[in-house]
């Protein structure tokens, strides 16, 4: 459980850092506003360890947002989505 909390915190924090870098580089798109919501869900669950619904919402929401952002900004990459999905399935499988 400790590994899961650390991983979800890092995943959420790195997602926030990534989107902040994109916004400051001038590549802002409305879909970027969804990333912090889902990333903060992961960080909150890592710190509080409850409720687990936010855990599922955070991971699945980040995949959904990556798809939407990629399609609307013409940067869609299947490999990116597949890697995110595999990571999410591995992390959420025992739950």
N, C-alpha and C positions, 0 to 999 in steps of 0.2 A: 504494500500500500504506500509505503514511503517513496518508492521509485515512481509510482504513478503520480503522486502529488508533485514531486520535483519535475517530472517530465511535462505535466500539464502546465505548470508554472512557466517553465522554459519555453514551451511551445507557444503559449499565450504572449509572453514577453517578446519573443523573437518575431511573432506576427505583428505586434504593435510597433516594434522597431522597424520592421520592413515597410509597413504602410506609412510610417512617419517619413522614412527616407524617400518614398515615392512622392509623397505630397510636397516635401521641401524641394524636390527636384523639378517640380512644376508639372508633374504628370497626374494631376488631380482628376478624379472621376467620381460621380455620385456614389458608385458602388464601394468606394473606399471608406465611406462612412459606416458601412456594416462591419468591417473588420474589427474596429475597436470594441464593438458590442460583444461579438463572439469571443474575442481574445480575452476580454475582461471577465466573461463567464468562466473561462478556464482558470484564470488567475484567482478568481474568487473561490472556486471549488478547491484549488490547491491550498489556499490559506485556511478556509473554513471547514473543508472536507464535507460539506453538506450544502445544499441538496444535490444529489447526483443527476437530477434532471438537467441542471445547468451544464453538467459535464457533457452529456449527449448533445445538448443544444449547441454548445461551444464548438465541439469537434465537427459535427455535421454542418453547422452554420459556416464554418471556415471553408469547408469543401464547396458548399453552395455558393458562397461569395467569390471564391476563386474561379468557379465556372462562369458566373455572371460577369465578373470583372474582366476575365479573359475574352469572353465573347464580345462585350461592348467596347473594349479597347483594342480589339484585333490582336491580342497577344495570347490567345488561347493555346495551351500546350498540353496535350494528352498525358505526356510523361509526368508533368507536375500534378495533374489530377490523380493519376494512378498512384503515385508515391504518397500523396496525402490520404487517399482512400485506404491504401495498405497500412499505413501508420495508424489510421483511425481504427481499422478493424482489429489490428493487433492489440491496441490499447483497450478497446472497448469489449473485446471478446470475453474476457473472464467476468465481466460485470453482468 
